[in-house]
Amino acid sequence: MAEYSFVLKKYFVASHIHNGEDIHGHNFYCIGEFELDKVEKVKKEFDKTLKLLDYRILNEIDFFKEKTPSTENIALFIYQNLKDKIKVKKIEVFETVNFSGGVK
Ligand SMILES: Nc1nc2c(c(=O)[nH]1)N=C([C@H](O)[C@H](O)COP(=O)(O)OP(=O)(O)OP(=O)(O)O)CN2
């Protein structure tokens, strides 16, 4: 049976230390897929969550003191921040055009 969903996409800028590399920044790109809901409400919550990461050194955020700020853990942070407010199907975070990690 067909299932409706919709997708939001947004950039955020942040730096991180992970994978044995020195601190470096990225224009991260996040794609969120959501179950049908009021689009304005989902946009508001998605923007609010990504603002928690924008212009931050990710390793300084409490969540990333326990988990390295890899793409899949950044996606997990976004997912966990949203899941009690809106119905999230999938979060994918791109670090470069060729590489992303996600959760669903
Ligand atoms: N479990 C994870 N492992 C790795 C992650 C990650 O997010 N989770 N990330 C990386 C790299 O930072 C990521 O692969 C980007 O690598 P980079 O060489 O900077 O960029 P590209 O892959 O786009 O470059 P190519 O030239 O296409 O290889 C590693 N491990």
PDBQT file of the ligand as one rigid body, heavy atoms in Angstrom, charges set to zero:
ROOT
HETATM    1  N1  LIG A 201      31.347   5.505  11.073  1.00  0.00    +0.000 N 
HETATM    2  C1  LIG A 201      31.838   6.552  10.389  1.00  0.00    +0.000 A 
HETATM    3  N2  LIG A 201      33.028   6.450   9.813  1.00  0.00    +0.000 NA
HETATM    4  C2  LIG A 201      33.503   7.500   9.089  1.00  0.00    +0.000 A 
HETATM    5  C3  LIG A 201      32.785   8.697   8.984  1.00  0.00    +0.000 A 
HETATM    6  C4  LIG A 201      31.516   8.775   9.630  1.00  0.00    +0.000 A 
HETATM    7  O1  LIG A 201      30.807   9.790   9.565  1.00  0.00    +0.000 OA
HETATM    8  N3  LIG A 201      31.093   7.670  10.325  1.00  0.00    +0.000 N 
HETATM    9  N4  LIG A 201      33.295   9.716   8.235  1.00  0.00    +0.000 NA
HETATM   10  C5  LIG A 201      34.420   9.620   7.595  1.00  0.00    +0.000 C 
HETATM   11  C6  LIG A 201      34.897  10.709   6.711  1.00  0.00    +0.000 C 
HETATM   12  O2  LIG A 201      34.952  11.895   7.430  1.00  0.00    +0.000 OA
HETATM   13  C7  LIG A 201      33.977  10.801   5.473  1.00  0.00    +0.000 C 
HETATM   14  O3  LIG A 201      34.041   9.580   4.768  1.00  0.00    +0.000 OA
HETATM   15  C8  LIG A 201      34.417  11.940   4.547  1.00  0.00    +0.000 C 
HETATM   16  O4  LIG A 201      35.648  11.574   3.982  1.00  0.00    +0.000 OA
HETATM   17  P1  LIG A 201      36.403  12.540   3.018  1.00  0.00    +0.000 P 
HETATM   18  O5  LIG A 201      37.578  11.776   2.490  1.00  0.00    +0.000 OA
HETATM   19  O6  LIG A 201      36.649  13.827   3.706  1.00  0.00    +0.000 OA
HETATM   20  O7  LIG A 201      35.360  12.865   1.876  1.00  0.00    +0.000 OA
HETATM   21  P2  LIG A 201      34.782  11.981   0.680  1.00  0.00    +0.000 P 
HETATM   22  O8  LIG A 201      34.401  10.626   1.156  1.00  0.00    +0.000 OA
HETATM   23  O9  LIG A 201      33.701  12.769   0.038  1.00  0.00    +0.000 OA
HETATM   24  O10 LIG A 201      36.020  11.955  -0.285  1.00  0.00    +0.000 OA
HETATM   25  P3  LIG A 201      36.423  10.871  -1.357  1.00  0.00    +0.000 P 
HETATM   26  O11 LIG A 201      37.514  11.529  -2.121  1.00  0.00    +0.000 OA
HETATM   27  O12 LIG A 201      35.190  10.617  -2.176  1.00  0.00    +0.000 OA
HETATM   28  O13 LIG A 201      36.865   9.663  -0.574  1.00  0.00    +0.000 OA
HETATM   29  C9  LIG A 201      35.240   8.411   7.654  1.00  0.00    +0.000 C 
HETATM   30  N5  LIG A 201      34.686   7.377   8.469  1.00  0.00    +0.000 N 
ENDROOT
TORSDOF 0
